[in-house]
Amino acid sequence: MGSLSIVHWIIIIAVALLLFGGRGKISSLMGDFAEGIKAFKKGMSEDDKAAVTTTPAEPTKTIDHQPAERVTSQQQPESHKAG
């Protein structure tokens, strides 16, 4: 059982000839596939450029921060004093 008979070899050779022989079907399929990927990438980059140009740039928002006054143990707020 572990070896291939002549019928198996004929089928393998026939499949290989169908795939790789003749007019280069695999290479033409791969070329078409590559063109599809390039077209997809080009379309995605055009969408990104269109989205960037149509969206107006907003100025950067900043928050002015003033440090809080330190509360010492002698200066407790009214809500924290023991009563």
RANOR-V503839 format. One record per residue. N is the residue number from 0. RES is the residue in one letter. SS is DSSP state (H for helix, E for strand, - for the rest). PHI is phi in radians with two decimals (none if undefined). Layout:
n:N res:RES ss:SS phi:PHI
n:N res:RES ss:SS phi:PHI
This chain:
n:0 res:M ss:- phi:none
n:1 res:G ss:- phi:-1.24
n:2 res:S ss:- phi:-1.83
n:3 res:L ss:- phi:-1.63
n:4 res:S ss:- phi:-1.46
n:5 res:I ss:H phi:-1.12
n:6 res:V ss:H phi:-1.14
n:7 res:H ss:H phi:-1.10
n:8 res:W ss:H phi:-1.12
n:9 res:I ss:H phi:-1.13
n:10 res:I ss:H phi:-1.15
n:11 res:I ss:H phi:-1.12
n:12 res:I ss:H phi:-1.15
n:13 res:A ss:H phi:-1.10
n:14 res:V ss:H phi:-1.14
n:15 res:A ss:H phi:-1.10
n:16 res:L ss:H phi:-1.17
n:17 res:L ss:H phi:-1.14
n:18 res:L ss:H phi:-1.34
n:19 res:F ss:H phi:-1.80
n:20 res:G ss:- phi:-1.53
n:21 res:G ss:- phi:1.33
n:22 res:R ss:- phi:-1.58
n:23 res:G ss:- phi:1.29
n:24 res:K ss:H phi:-1.10
n:25 res:I ss:H phi:-1.14
n:26 res:S ss:H phi:-1.15
n:27 res:S ss:H phi:-1.22
n:28 res:L ss:H phi:-1.13
n:29 res:M ss:H phi:-1.16
n:30 res:G ss:H phi:-1.10
n:31 res:D ss:H phi:-1.13
n:32 res:F ss:H phi:-1.11
n:33 res:A ss:H phi:-1.13
n:34 res:E ss:H phi:-1.12
n:35 res:G ss:H phi:-1.12
n:36 res:I ss:H phi:-1.15
n:37 res:K ss:H phi:-1.10
n:38 res:A ss:H phi:-1.13
n:39 res:F ss:H phi:-1.11
n:40 res:K ss:H phi:-1.10
n:41 res:K ss:H phi:-1.12
n:42 res:G ss:H phi:-1.12
n:43 res:M ss:H phi:-1.16
n:44 res:S ss:H phi:-1.20
n:45 res:E ss:H phi:-1.18
n:46 res:D ss:H phi:-1.13
n:47 res:D ss:H phi:-1.13
n:48 res:K ss:H phi:-1.13
n:49 res:A ss:H phi:-1.15
n:50 res:A ss:H phi:-1.17
n:51 res:V ss:H phi:-1.24
n:52 res:T ss:H phi:-1.31
n:53 res:T ss:H phi:-1.45
n:54 res:T ss:- phi:-1.51
n:55 res:P ss:- phi:-1.21
n:56 res:A ss:- phi:-1.35
n:57 res:E ss:- phi:-1.61
n:58 res:P ss:- phi:-1.16
n:59 res:T ss:- phi:-1.22
n:60 res:K ss:- phi:-1.59
n:61 res:T ss:- phi:-2.16
n:62 res:I ss:- phi:-2.01
n:63 res:D ss:- phi:-1.38
n:64 res:H ss:- phi:-1.97
n:65 res:Q ss:- phi:-2.01
n:66 res:P ss:- phi:-1.11
n:67 res:A ss:- phi:-1.30
n:68 res:E ss:- phi:-1.26
n:69 res:R ss:- phi:-1.37
n:70 res:V ss:- phi:-1.79
n:71 res:T ss:- phi:-1.63
n:72 res:S ss:- phi:-1.15
n:73 res:Q ss:- phi:-1.44
n:74 res:Q ss:- phi:-1.91
n:75 res:Q ss:- phi:-1.44
n:76 res:P ss:- phi:-1.14
n:77 res:E ss:H phi:-1.03
n:78 res:S ss:H phi:-1.25
n:79 res:H ss:H phi:-1.74
n:80 res:K ss:- phi:-1.30
n:81 res:A ss:- phi:-1.30
n:82 res:G ss:- phi:-2.13
